């Protein structure tokens, strides 16, 4: 959880004040490292669990603050979006039954949230990206109303020249504009922390970078966003683009995104990362900082280094360096693994965490610092490959070889993870259980992402529209999480998994057609007629070069036009769309309810409504779409009846 008592810098003087404290914190950290202030004899692990809150139809439920008030639990906290929550789990010594104890604590907190959510007509769900999340859900109305989140959003927006551009290509392609960085609220993760001694930081941080790709590849669980099949771990692309403040330039000047994997190996200490972050990234937030770090150190008190931690919380490395204070008052360093998605189940998350933790210690013992064995560029390439193609990826690996994920994990990494966990005296039953699940997962090549993509294809092949596909996958996901079976054993989602749908909860954007055919006003009518015929449609929107809606042409209008020419034996003169198109249009917005749309169609006796956002055509909704929706609801109702 980040620092809550922060604000947007009010002016240059305020920023200068904060930067001065930031630099003093860096000097204090340098001194503590040089004077060996840090805890030596204890290694701890910790974790943060993020999740989504959904209503009984599987759609985001923006109720986090109300639920937190009801639960009144010290380990539960808010997240940036009102439909997200986070657990901050107690740190545990990395030995014995710590892994199963951590799992038990997650289950206990999850039960608290489930109980409180149920009383509010909602439930929690773990998903890297919730399949049913809509663009409308990440509007600023759903920002959690706390000063820290508002300040962060305002700061990111202030650094942008224009609206956020999201462009991700997978099986499908997503290209949209959005006016807020709250898009990052689509992402939920399971962050794992490992305490490290300063003398080992560089080596262990480099190991964390090396293993990011294989751990991510076998844990991927966010292949869908706004109904599009994108990367196996779409969180990576979405998070980088949603908080990207870089501007384009005609020169090839290097600019680092605030969400990043890194740029080089660490050679000596954590100071290299903090210095790079201060050098490359402008301060976004400020705070009232009263502590004098050097006076505290002179009194033998470990300083909190608030300015450094606040700035570090606005730079999103996938392996984040962290400074903290242990229960005994001594400072410590941690590496925070931010790559794991939330879900598919608690045991799946814990298996991935155990694999990562075991690899950290096993590679340290058996191989050492990877910076001497493989280039950083290759490791960065592996990371992107894992995010894009998951368990099907191939990596460049130590020894100048290329190897597939499954073979690498089975032959090389699982034995190293076992060595690492044994080195830390982890209970043998926990080692067998968690690493056994990883071995089964890799053997089946069925990650959560693969289950979701295969379910999407199977449901689409059965004729379900996109809304029903996404809703069914989410319903199935929630049921499997309640059953607590690992994801590689799940059957594909099927129509029986879907919950009853209440149409009044649906928005236009959930059933509108976005794969549009359109014409322009100066196009010949013959082209329009052919497009309608070839694609078996009755309506064609007319738009200009910039995608702004100008009119609508229908098959009925064209039929009357050509019929009149034939009956009156008129000479066929070249005609264009402008001559016949309807310009006095009724339009709707994506966030309107379908009940409003049905009423409009009925009152005005029309069969089609263009969907417009910021004057641009974004979709179309017709009577046929309502017929498909009705048919799906009837079919679902019949399938639910006892036989």
C-alpha positions in Angstrom: 0.0 0.0 0.0 1.4 3.4 -0.9 1.6 6.5 1.3 -1.9 8.0 1.8 -1.0 11.4 3.1 0.1 13.0 -0.2 -1.1 15.7 -2.5 -0.4 17.3 -5.8 2.4 19.8 -5.6 0.7 23.3 -5.5 3.5 25.2 -7.2 7.2 25.2 -8.1 8.2 26.1 -4.6 6.3 23.1 -3.2 8.0 20.8 -5.7 11.4 22.2 -4.8 10.6 21.6 -1.1 9.8 18.0 -1.8 12.8 17.4 -4.0 15.1 18.8 -1.3 13.7 16.2 1.1 14.0 13.5 -1.5 17.7 14.3 -1.9 18.2 14.3 1.9 16.6 10.9 2.0 19.0 9.6 -0.6 22.0 11.0 1.4 20.6 9.3 4.6 20.2 6.0 2.7 23.7 6.2 1.5 24.9 6.8 5.0 22.9 3.9 6.5 24.3 1.6 3.8 27.8 2.7 4.5 27.4 2.4 8.3 25.7 -1.0 8.1 22.4 -0.1 9.8 20.4 -2.8 8.1 18.9 -6.0 9.6 21.1 -9.0 9.0 19.9 -12.2 10.5 16.3 -12.4 9.4 14.7 -12.9 5.9 11.0 -12.2 5.6 8.4 -12.5 2.9 5.2 -10.6 2.5 2.4 -10.1 -0.1 -0.3 -7.8 -1.2 -3.5 -9.3 -2.7 -5.6 -7.2 -5.0 -9.1 -8.2 -6.2 -12.2 -7.0 -7.9 -15.7 -6.5 -6.5 -18.5 -7.5 -8.8 -22.3 -7.5 -8.6 -24.4 -10.6 -9.0 -24.2 -10.3 -12.8 -20.3 -10.3 -12.7 -20.0 -6.5 -13.5 -17.8 -4.2 -11.5 -19.4 -3.0 -8.2 -18.0 0.4 -7.1 -18.5 -0.2 -3.3 -14.9 -0.5 -1.9 -15.1 2.2 0.7 -18.6 1.1 1.9 -17.3 -2.5 2.2 -14.1 -1.3 4.1 -16.3 0.6 6.5 -18.4 -2.5 7.2 -15.4 -4.9 7.6 -13.3 -2.5 9.7 -10.3 -4.7 9.3 -6.7 -3.3 9.7 -5.3 -5.4 6.8 -7.9 -4.4 4.2 -7.4 -1.2 2.2 -8.6 0.6 -0.8 -7.3 0.6 -4.4 -7.4 3.3 -7.1 -10.7 2.1 -8.6 -13.9 1.9 -6.5 -14.4 -1.7 -7.5 -11.0 -2.9 -6.3 -9.7 -3.9 -2.9 -6.3 -4.9 -1.4 -5.1 -7.0 1.4 -1.8 -6.1 3.0 -0.6 -9.4 4.5 1.6 -9.7 7.6 5.3 -10.3 6.9 6.5 -13.7 7.8 10.0 -15.2 8.4 11.0 -17.1 5.3 11.2 -20.5 6.8 9.2 -23.5 8.0 5.5 -23.2 7.2 5.5 -19.6 6.1 4.0 -20.4 2.6 1.0 -22.3 3.9 0.6 -19.8 6.7 0.5 -17.0 4.1 -2.0 -18.9 2.1 -4.2 -19.4 5.2 -4.1 -15.6 5.9 -5.2 -14.8 2.4 -8.1 -17.3 2.7 -9.1 -15.7 6.0 -9.2 -12.2 4.6 -10.9 -13.4 1.5 -13.6 -14.9 3.6 -14.1 -11.6 5.4 -14.5 -9.7 2.1 -16.8 -12.4 0.7 -19.1 -12.2 3.8 -19.2 -8.4 3.8 -19.7 -8.2 0.0 -22.5 -10.7 0.1 -24.4 -8.5 2.5 -24.2 -5.8 -0.1 -25.3 -8.0 -3.1 -21.7 -8.3 -4.4 -18.8 -10.8 -4.3 -15.0 -10.7 -4.7 -13.2 -12.2 -7.7 -9.5 -12.6 -8.6 -8.6 -11.8 -12.2 -5.6 -10.1 -13.6 -8.2 -8.2 -15.8 -11.9 -8.8 -15.1 -13.4 -10.1 -18.4 -16.6 -8.1 -17.9 -15.0 -4.8 -17.2 -16.3 -2.0 -19.5 -14.7 1.2 -20.7 -17.4 3.0 -18.9 -16.3 1.4 -15.6 -12.9 3.2 -15.7 -14.3 6.7 -16.1 -13.2 9.1 -13.4 -16.6 8.7 -11.6 -15.2 5.4 -10.3 -11.9 6.8 -8.9 -11.8 6.0 -5.2 -12.4 9.4 -3.6 -9.2 9.7 -1.6 -6.7 12.6 -1.9 -3.8 10.3 -2.9 -5.6 8.8 -5.9 -7.0 12.1 -7.1 -3.5 13.8 -6.8 -1.9 10.9 -8.8 -4.5 11.1 -11.5 -4.2 14.9 -11.7 -0.5 14.7 -11.8 -0.4 12.2 -14.7 -3.0 14.1 -16.7 -1.0 17.4 -16.2 2.0 15.8 -17.9 0.0 14.7 -21.0 -0.5 16.7 -24.1 -3.7 14.8 -25.1 -6.0 12.0 -24.2 -4.5 8.6 -23.4 -4.0 6.4 -26.5 -4.3 2.7 -25.9 -3.0 0.5 -28.6 -2.6 -3.3 -28.0 -2.5 -6.0 -30.7 -2.9 -9.7 -30.0 -5.4 -12.0 -31.8 -7.6 -8.9 -31.9 -6.5 -5.3 -31.8 -7.6 -2.6 -29.3 -7.2 1.0 -30.3 -9.0 3.5 -28.2 -8.7 6.9 -26.6 -9.5 7.5 -23.0 -9.5 10.7 -20.9 -8.1 9.2 -17.7 -5.3 7.1 -16.4 -7.8 5.2 -14.3 -7.5 2.5 -17.0 -4.8 1.1 -14.7 -7.8 0.2 -12.4 -8.5 -2.7 -14.8 -5.4 -4.4 -13.5 -5.2 -6.4 -10.2 -2.2 -8.3 -9.1 -0.6 -10.4 -6.4 2.6 -8.7 -5.3 5.2 -10.8 -3.4 8.0 -9.3 -1.3 11.4 -10.8 -0.4 13.6 -9.1 2.1 17.3 -9.0 1.0 20.5 -7.8 2.7 22.1 -4.8 1.1 25.3 -6.7 0.2 23.2 -9.2 -1.8 20.8 -6.7 -3.3 22.4 -6.3 -6.8 22.8 -10.1 -7.3 19.3 -10.9 -6.1 17.7 -8.0 -8.1 19.4 -9.3 -11.3 18.1 -12.8 -10.5 14.6 -11.3 -10.2 15.0 -9.8 -13.6 16.2 -13.0 -15.1 13.3 -15.1 -13.9 10.5 -12.6 -14.5 9.8 -14.0 -18.0 9.4 -17.7 -17.1 7.4 -17.0 -13.9 5.1 -14.6 -15.8 4.7 -17.0 -18.7 3.4 -19.8 -16.5 1.2 -17.5 -14.4 -0.5 -15.4 -17.1 -4.2 -14.6 -16.5 -5.3 -11.5 -18.3 -5.8 -12.2 -22.0 -9.0 -10.2 -22.4 -9.7 -6.5 -22.2 -13.0 -4.9 -23.4 -13.9 -8.1 -25.2 -10.7 -8.2 -27.2 -8.2 -11.1 -27.1 -4.9 -9.4 -26.6 -1.7 -10.4 -24.8 -1.7 -13.5 -22.5 -0.7 -10.9 -19.8 -2.4 -7.8 -21.1 -1.7 -6.1 -17.7 1.8 -5.4 -18.9 0.8 -3.4 -21.9 -2.2 -1.8 -20.3 -0.3 -0.6 -17.2 2.5 0.9 -19.2 0.2 2.8 -21.6 -2.3 3.9 -19.0 0.3 5.8 -17.0 2.6 6.8 -19.8 3.4 10.5 -19.8 6.0 10.5 -22.6 5.5 12.8 -25.5 6.3 12.1 -29.2 9.2 13.9 -30.9 10.7 14.0 -34.3 14.0 13.2 -32.8 15.0 9.7 -31.6 15.5 10.8 -28.0 15.2 8.0 -25.4 12.4 8.4 -22.9 11.6 5.8 -20.2 8.0 4.9 -19.4 7.1 5.1 -15.7 6.0 1.5 -15.9 9.1 -0.4 -17.0 11.1 -3.6 -16.8 14.4 -1.7 -16.5 17.3 -0.5 -18.7 20.4 -2.3 -17.4 21.8 -4.8 -14.8 22.4 -3.5 -11.3 26.1 -3.5 -10.6 26.5 -2.5 -6.9 23.5 -1.4 -4.9 19.9 -0.3 -4.7 21.1 3.3 -5.0 21.6 2.8 -8.7 17.8 2.2 -9.2 16.7 5.1 -6.9 19.2 7.5 -8.7 17.9 6.5 -12.1 14.3 7.0 -11.0 15.0 10.5 -9.6 17.0 11.3 -12.7 14.5 10.2 -15.3 11.1 10.9 -13.7 9.6 14.1 -12.5 8.2 14.3 -9.1 4.4 13.8 -9.3 3.3 14.1 -5.7 4.2 16.2 -2.6 3.5 15.9 1.1 4.0 17.7 4.4 7.4 16.4 5.5 8.4 17.4 9.0 11.0 14.8 9.9 14.7 15.7 9.8 16.3 12.5 8.8 19.8 13.4 10.0 18.5 14.5 13.4 16.7 11.1 13.7 19.8 9.2 12.7 21.9 11.2 15.2 19.4 10.0 17.9 19.7 6.4 16.7 16.2 6.4 15.2 15.7 4.8 11.8 14.2 7.4 9.5 11.1 6.6 7.4 12.5 8.2 4.2 8.9 9.3 3.3 9.9 11.5 0.3 11.9 8.6 -1.2 9.1 6.1 -0.6 6.5 8.5 -2.1 8.5 9.0 -5.2 9.3 5.3 -5.5 5.5 4.7 -5.4 5.0 6.6 -8.6 7.7 4.7 -10.6 6.4 1.2 -11.5 9.2 -1.2 -12.0 7.9 -4.8 -12.5 10.6 -5.7 -9.9 10.4 -2.7 -7.5 13.2 -1.9 -5.0 11.7 -1.1 -1.6 13.0 0.4 1.7 11.2 -0.3 5.0 11.5 -0.6 8.7 11.3 -4.0 10.4 9.4 -4.6 13.7 12.7 -4.4 15.6 13.2 -0.8 14.4 16.0 -1.7 12.0 15.8 -0.7 8.3 15.6 -3.3 5.6 15.5 -3.6 1.8 13.0 -5.7 -0.2 12.4 -6.7 -3.8 8.7 -6.5 -4.7 7.7 -8.9 -7.5 4.8 -7.1 -9.3 4.4 -9.4 -12.2 1.9 -11.9 -10.9 -1.7 -11.4 -11.7 -4.5 -11.8 -9.2 -5.9 -15.4 -9.5 -6.9 -17.7 -10.9 -7.1 -19.1 -7.4 -5.4 -18.6 -4.1 -3.5 -21.9 -4.4 -2.4 -21.0 -8.0 -1.0 -17.7 -6.7 0.8 -19.3 -3.9 2.3 -21.9 -6.2 3.6 -19.1 -8.4 4.9 -17.2 -5.4 6.7 -20.3 -4.0 8.3 -20.9 -7.5 9.5 -17.3 -7.6 10.9 -17.3 -4.1 12.6 -20.7 -4.5 14.2 -19.6 -7.8 15.5 -16.4 -6.1 17.5 -18.4 -3.5 18.2 -21.5 -5.7 19.8 -19.5 -8.5 21.7 -17.4 -6.0 23.3 -20.6 -4.6 23.8 -22.6 -7.8 24.4 -20.0 -10.6 25.0 -16.6 -9.0 24.7 -13.2 -10.6 23.2 -13.7 -14.2 24.6 -10.4 -15.4 27.8 -12.2 -16.2 26.0 -15.0 -18.2 23.4 -13.3 -20.4 22.7 -9.9 -21.8 20.1 -7.6 -20.3 18.6 -7.1 -23.8 17.9 -10.8 -24.0 16.2 -10.9 -20.6 14.1 -7.8 -21.5 13.1 -9.6 -24.8 12.1 -12.7 -22.8 9.9 -10.5 -20.6 7.9 -9.1 -23.5 7.6 -12.5 -25.2 6.2 -13.9 -22.0 3.7 -11.1 -21.7 2.6 -11.5 -25.3 2.4 -15.3 -25.7 2.6 -16.8 -22.2 3.4 -20.4 -21.8 3.8 -20.8 -25.6 6.9 -18.5 -25.6 10.5 -19.3 -26.5 13.3 -17.6 -24.6 17.0 -16.8 -25.1 18.6 -18.3 -22.1 21.9 -18.8 -20.3 24.3 -20.8 -22.4 23.3 -19.0 -25.6 20.4 -21.4 -26.2 16.8 -20.9 -27.2 14.3 -22.9 -25.2 10.5 -23.2 -24.8 8.9 -22.3 -21.5 7.7 -25.8 -20.6 11.1 -27.4 -21.2 13.0 -24.6 -19.3 10.7 -24.9 -16.3 10.6 -28.7 -16.1 14.3 -29.3 -16.8 16.1 -26.4 -15.2 14.0 -24.1 -13.1 11.9 -26.5 -10.9 15.0 -28.2 -9.6 16.5 -24.8 -8.8 13.4 -23.7 -7.0 13.4 -26.8 -4.9 17.0 -26.2 -4.0 16.2 -22.6 -3.0 13.2 -23.6 -0.8 15.2 -26.4 0.9 18.0 -23.8 1.5 15.5 -21.7 3.5 14.3 -24.8 5.5 10.7 -24.6 4.1 8.5 -27.5 5.2 8.9 -30.3 2.7 5.1 -30.8 2.5 4.7 -27.2 1.3 7.6 -27.6 -1.2 6.1 -30.7 -2.7 2.6 -29.2 -2.8 3.4 -25.9 -4.4 6.1 -27.0 -6.8 4.0 -30.0 -7.7 1.2 -27.7 -8.8 3.7 -25.8 -11.0 4.9 -29.1 -12.5 1.3 -30.1 -13.3 0.4 -26.7 -14.7 3.4 -26.7 -17.0 2.8 -30.4 -18.0 -0.7 -29.6 -19.0 0.2 -26.3 -20.6 -3.0 -24.9 -19.2 -2.5 -21.6 -17.5 -5.4 -19.3 -16.5 -4.9 -17.3 -19.6 -5.1 -20.4 -21.8 -8.3 -21.5 -20.0 -9.9 -18.1 -20.6 -8.9 -17.9 -24.3 -10.0 -21.5 -25.0 -13.3 -20.8 -23.2 -13.8 -17.7 -25.3 -13.3 -19.6 -28.5 -15.6 -22.5 -27.5 -18.5 -20.2 -26.4 -18.2 -18.0 -29.5 -18.4 -21.2 -31.6 -21.7 -22.0 -29.9 -23.1 -18.7 -31.3 -23.1 -16.6 -28.1 -22.6 -12.9 -28.6 -19.6 -11.2 -26.9 -21.6 -10.0 -23.9 -22.8 -13.5 -23.1 -19.3 -15.0 -23.7 -17.6 -12.6 -21.2 -20.4 -12.9 -18.7 -20.3 -16.7 -18.9 -16.5 -16.8 -18.5 -16.7 -14.6 -15.4 -19.5 -16.7 -13.8 -17.5 -19.8 -14.4 -14.3 -18.2 -13.0 -16.1 -17.2 -9.8 -17.5 -20.7 -9.3 -14.1 -22.3 -9.8 -12.6 -19.9 -7.3 -15.2 -20.9 -4.8 -14.4 -24.6 -5.4 -10.7 -23.8 -4.9 -9.4 -26.1 -7.6 -6.2 -25.1 -9.5 -6.9 -23.6 -12.9 -5.1 -26.3 -15.0 -7.8 -28.7 -13.9 -10.8 -26.5 -14.9 -13.2 -27.6 -17.6 -13.9 -24.9 -20.2 -16.6 -22.4 -19.3 -20.0 -23.5 -20.8 -23.4 -21.9 -21.1 -24.7 -23.6 -18.0 -22.2 -21.6 -16.0 -23.8 -18.2 -16.9 -26.0 -16.6 -14.3 -29.4 -15.1 -15.0 -29.2 -11.8 -16.8 -31.3 -8.7 -15.9 -31.4 -6.5 -19.0 -31.8 -3.3 -17.0 -28.1 -3.7 -16.0 -26.9 -3.8 -19.5 -25.3 -0.7 -21.3 -25.3 0.1 -25.0 -21.6 -0.6 -25.3 -22.1 -4.2 -24.2 -24.3 -5.2 -27.1 -23.6 -2.6 -29.8 -21.8 -3.7 -32.9 -18.4 -2.1 -33.2 -17.1 -3.9 -36.3 -18.7 -1.3 -38.6 -19.2 -0.9 -42.3 -19.6 2.7 -43.2 -19.7 4.9 -46.3 -19.0 8.6 -47.0 -21.4 11.2 -48.4 -19.8 11.3 -51.8 -19.7 7.6 -52.4 -21.9 6.3 -55.2 -25.2 4.7 -54.3 -24.3 1.5 -56.3 -21.4 0.9 -53.8 -23.7 1.4 -50.9 -26.2 -1.1 -52.3 -23.4 -3.7 -52.8 -22.1 -3.2 -49.3 -25.5 -3.8 -47.8 -26.0 -6.9 -50.0 -22.6 -8.4 -49.5 -22.7 -8.1 -45.7 -26.3 -8.9 -45.2 -27.1 -5.7 -43.3 -29.8 -3.1 -43.5 -28.1 0.0 -42.2 -25.0 1.9 -43.2 -23.7 4.9 -41.2 -22.3 7.8 -43.2 -19.2 9.4 -41.7 -16.5 11.9 -42.7 -12.8 11.4 -43.0 -12.4 11.9 -39.3 -14.9 9.4 -38.3 -17.6 11.9 -37.3 -21.2 10.8 -38.1 -22.9 12.7 -40.9 -26.0 10.6 -41.7 -27.5 7.1 -42.2 -28.5 5.2 -45.3 -30.8 2.2 -45.2 -31.7 -0.7 -47.5 -35.3 0.6 -47.5 -34.3 4.0 -48.8 -32.2 2.4 -51.6 -35.0 0.0 -52.5 -37.4 2.8 -53.0 -34.9 4.8 -55.0 -34.0 2.1 -57.4 -37.6 0.9 -57.6 -38.8 4.4 -58.6 -36.1 4.6 -61.3 -37.3 1.2 -62.7 -41.0 1.9 -62.6 -40.8 5.4 -64.0 -38.4 4.2 -66.7 -36.0 7.0 -65.7 -32.6 7.3 -67.1 -30.1 6.3 -64.4 -28.0 9.2 -63.5 -25.0 8.9 -61.2 -26.3 9.4 -57.6 -24.3 9.7 -54.4 -25.1 8.9 -50.8 -25.6 12.6 -49.9 -28.7 12.7 -52.1 -30.6 10.2 -50.0 -29.0 9.9 -46.6 -30.9 10.7 -43.4 -29.3 13.6 -41.6 -31.8 14.3 -38.8 -30.6 11.4 -36.6 -31.3 10.3 -33.1 -28.1 8.9 -31.5 -27.2 7.3 -28.2 -24.1 7.2 -26.1 -22.2 4.0 -25.1 -23.0 4.4 -21.4 -26.8 4.6 -21.8 -28.9 1.6 -20.7 -30.5 -0.6 -23.3 -33.8 0.1 -21.7 -33.5 3.7 -22.8 -32.6 2.6 -26.3 -35.6 0.2 -26.5 -37.9 3.1 -25.5 -36.3 5.4 -28.1 -36.7 2.9 -30.9 -40.3 2.1 -29.9 -41.3 5.8 -29.5 -39.7 6.9 -32.8 -40.5 3.7 -34.7 -36.9 3.2 -35.9 -34.8 0.0 -36.2 -31.3 1.4 -35.8 -29.5 3.9 -33.6 -25.9 5.0 -34.2 -23.8 5.1 -31.1 -21.7 8.3 -30.8 -19.0 9.5 -28.3 -17.4 12.9 -28.7 -19.2 13.3 -32.0 -17.5 10.2 -33.4 -19.2 7.1 -34.5 -18.2 4.2 -32.2 -20.9 1.6 -32.8 -24.4 0.8 -34.0 -27.3 -0.9 -32.3 -30.3 -2.4 -34.2 -33.4 -4.4 -33.5 -31.5 -7.5 -34.6 -29.2 -7.0 -31.6 -32.2 -7.0 -29.3 -33.5 -10.2 -31.0 -30.2 -11.9 -30.4 -30.2 -10.8 -26.7 -33.7 -12.0 -26.2 -32.9 -15.4 -27.9 -29.9 -15.8 -25.6 -31.9 -15.0 -22.5 -34.7 -17.5 -23.5 -32.1 -20.2 -24.3 -30.4 -19.6 -21.0 -33.6 -19.8 -19.1 -34.6 -23.1 -20.8 -31.2 -24.7 -20.1 -31.6 -23.8 -16.4 -34.9 -25.6 -16.1 -34.9 -29.1 -14.5 -35.4 -31.9 -16.9 
